[in-house]
Amino acid sequence: MRKKPFVLIIGGPTASGKSNLAMEIAKILPVEIINADSMQVYRGMDIGTAKPGRGERKQVVHHLIDIRDPDEMFSVGEYADLFRQTVPSVIGRGTLPIMVGGTGLYIRVALGGIFPGPARDEELRKKLQEAEDSDPGSLFRRLAKDDPTAAGRIQGGDTKRIIRALEVLILTGIPISVHQKEHAFADHPFETRFFCLTPPRETLYRWIEERVDRMIQRGLAGEVRGLLEKGFKPGLNSMQGLGYKEITAYLMGDMDIEETIGLIKRNSRRFAKRQMTWFRGEPDVRWKEVRSREDLTAMAGEITRELGDAISRQVS
């Protein structure tokens, strides 16, 4: 029986060293990296998303980065389609596809598929958004009442996913959580090995704070100002991303820079906790503790040896 294409996955919380580990593996094997970060798909949003720099992207081919403008819609289903189109071409070049990112839903759906669901109903979405605008939080409360399982999986501020869950419920009469349970993300076209980085909490929090400081020094405020000047509205899903929302508030005079930096750090720590909760719920994850950046070099060798025969038939 023909074996499935092999994909290596590196997940973990923000600032844990995922991209660094992938680049270390690239020193050992011919690889191409496929982005699994929902914010790195947007053009012009580089500093706040910790997007790989030009040097890294010149050294190793990266896919699914800079594929949408900040005001363009981009769904998890679109991501999954693009991911599944990308893998065969990577393998065809005799290189190993490494999926790298912290957006757990992207990883789950790209590897396990997604139930088709009803087509988008733009008129319904508009009405739902208007209801949310007039009474912030009302949609999440409605979802919590009508589909508590789905509400438990979605953060209250994720309006995009809340609207989709309500849209499915309204159009089909069946909660989206029931559709997902029946589908069970059971479409598995790839053989995978899923590694997740797990630094000690104190170490991770220090790395998060250092990363935020670097972003500020590199000009995150200028990046956000430039996006606003180009006409990208603060209410866009992309502009609600971590760092962008807080800096927008700062630029509008709602807080000073020190308060803004502290808020980004706090929200980043909370985001990392949510990411870890998600990954702990995923099956077949192999946890890799990382205590220092220097650990990643040795870890790359360990992972490469562990993959063994799984990649020998695929990597030239």
N, C-alpha and C positions, 0 to 999 in steps of 0.2 A: 504494500500500500504506500502511495506517495506521501511523504512527510509534509507537514504544514510548514510554511515559511516561519523562520525564527525571528523574534523581536525581543531585544533586551529592554527592560523598563527600569528607569531610575526615578523614584519618587521620594517624597519627603517634604517637610515643612519649609517655608520660606527661609532663605539664608543658611540652609543646612549643608550646602556644598554640592548639590546635584550636578550643576553644570561643570564644576571643577572636576568632579569624579569622571564625568563623561569625557572631558578633555584629557584626563590621565589615561583612560582606556584607549583613546585615539592615538596615544603614543605607542601602544602595543599592537593594536589591530586596525585594519582599514575600516573606518566607520563613517556613517552620516547620521547626524542628529535630527530628530523630528521633535519639534517643540510641542509640549503639552501644558503650556501656560496660557490661560485664556486672555491675558492682557498683552502678551507679546505678539499677538496677531495684528495689533494696531500700529500703523505707520505714525512716526513722529512721537511715539510714547516710548522713549528709550531709557532715560535715566530712572524714572519711577518704577519701571518694570524689571530693572536689572537685566536688560536685554544683552545678549552676547555682543561684544564689541567687534569692530571691523577686523581686527587682527585674528580673533578667534574664528570668525566666520570665513576668513580667508584661509585659515589653516584647516578647518573642518567644515564641510558643507552642512548648512543648517536649513531645515525645511519648515514651512508654515509659520514663518516670522514675516511681519510687514506685508500682510496679504489683504488687509482691510483698512479703510480710513476710519478715524474715530467715530464718525457719525453713521457708519454702515452697520446694519444688523449682521450678527454672526451667531449661528446657533450651534449647539452641541452636535446636532445631526449633520450640519455642514462640515464641522470639524471631522467627525467620524468618516464621512465620505472622502474627504481630502486625505486623511491619514491612510485609508485603505487603498487609495489610488497611488500614494507615494511609496508605500512599502515595496511593491513589486519592482519599481524602477530602481530603488536603492539596491535591492538584492541582485537585480540584473547587472549591476556594475561590479558585483563581487564584493560589496561592502556590507557591513553589519548595521542594520537600522537600530538606533538607540532612541527610545522614547524618553524624553527628559522633561519633567515639570511637576508642579504641585497642584494642578487642577484635577482632583480625583475623578470628577464626573467625566471629563474628557477621556481619561484613561479607561474608565469602566466601559463607556459607550463605544469607544474606538475598538476595543478588544472584544466586547460582548454583544455589540449591536444595540439597537434601540427600537422599541415598538413603533410602528409607522405613525399611529395617531391621526387625528383629523387634520386637514389642511388649515393653515392660518386663516383666521377670520379677522380681517383688518378692522372692520366696523365694530365687532365685539371687543377687540383689543383696545380700540380708541375709547369706548365707553368705560371699560374697566380702568384704564389709565386716568380718565377724567374723574372717576369715583375716588381713586387713590389721591389724586391731586387735591380734591375738595375735602377729603378726610384721611389724612396720612395714617397708614396702619390698618385701614378698614379692610383691605383685601386680604391681608394676612389673617386677620381675625375671622373673616369669612371662611378662608381655607382651613383654619384650625378647627372650625365648627363642622365643616362639611367633609373634610378629608384630613383628619388629625395625623394620620401616618405620613402623608406628604408634607404637611406643615412641620412635622418633626425633623424632616430632612432638609428643609429649606430655611435659610436665615431670613429673619423678618425684613431685612433691608434689600433682599434680592427680588426686586419688583418684577424683573423679566421672567424669572422662573415661577413666581407666584401667579402672574397673569397666564402663563402657559398652563399651569395646573388647573386654574379655574376655567380656562378656555376648553380644555379637554373634558372637564366635568360637565360644563354647560352643553357642549355639543354632542357628547356621547351619553350623558346620564350616568357615567361610570367614573369613579375617582381615578385619577392618574396612577395612584399607588396600586390599585387593582390591576390596571393594564400592565404596569411594570412587573408586578408579581407573576402574572401569567406569562409574560415574555421571558422573565428571569435572566435577561442579558445572556441568553444561551447560545448566541451565534458566535462561535469561536473559530475564526479562520486562521489564527496564528498559534504557533507554539511559542510560549513566552517564559521568561524568567524575570520575576519582579523583585527588585531590591529596593528597600526603603531605608533612608538614612535617619538615624535617631540619635542626635547629640544629647548629652545631659542637658537638663533644662537650663541650668545656669550658663552653660556654654552657649546654647542656642540663643538665649536672650542677649548675651553679650555680643554675639555675631549680628543679631538683628539691630542692636543699637549702633554698632559700628557701621553697618550697611546704610542705615538711615543717615548717619552723619556724613558718609561719603556722598550719598545722593544730594544732600543739601550743598555740600562743597562743590560738587560737579555742576550745580545749577538747576536743580529741580524746579525752583520757583520760576526761573526763566523759561524752562520748558513748558510749564503750565501756562504762564502768561502768553507765550507764543501760540499755544493751542486756542486760548480764549480769543486772542486777537484775530485768529483765522476764522472765527465764527463758530467754533465748537462749543456748544452750550453746556453749562455745568450739570444739567439734568441728564445728559447722555449716559448710557450704561458704562461706556469707557471712562468718562470723566468722574464716575462714582468710584473708580478703582482706588485701592489703598495708596495714599500719598497724594493723589490728584485731588480728591475731595477736600482733604485738609488744607492743602496749599491754596486751592481755590478760595476757601473761606478766609485764609490769611490775606490773599490779594484783595479780597473784598472788604478788608478791614474788620473782620469779625474777631480776630485774635492776633496777638503779636507772634513773632517768629519763634520765640522760645516755647511758648504754649503750643504752637503748631508742631514743632519738632517732638515735644513730649507726647502729643496726641498721636502722631504717626507711630512712634515707638510703642505706645500702649496698644493701639489698634493692630499693629503688626504682631505683637506677642499674642493677642487674642486670636488673630487669624491663624497663627502657627498652631495654637491649641486645637482649633477646629480642624485644621488639616490632619493633625495626628489622630484625632478622633475618627475621621473618615478613613484613613489608611488602616487603622486598627480593625476596622470592620470589613476590610477587603480580604478575600481568600488568597491563600498561596503566596503571601508576602514574606520575603526573607529579610529580616531586620539586620541592619549593619550599624553598629555603634561607631560614631566618629567623635573623638575627643579633641582633635586638632586638625588643621588643614594638612599637616604632614601625613596624617593617617591615610589620606586619600590615594597617595601613590602606591602604598602597599596594598590597599584595598582593591585598587584597579587590577593589580597582579593576581590577587586572590580570586576575584570575580572571573577574570579571563581563564584561569586554570579550572575554575568550577564549571564554566560553560562547556569546556571540552568538546566532545563529539557533536554537541548540539549546533555548534557553529562551524565545525571543520568542513562540512559538506557545502557550506554556504559562502564562506569567506575565502577569497582567492589570495 
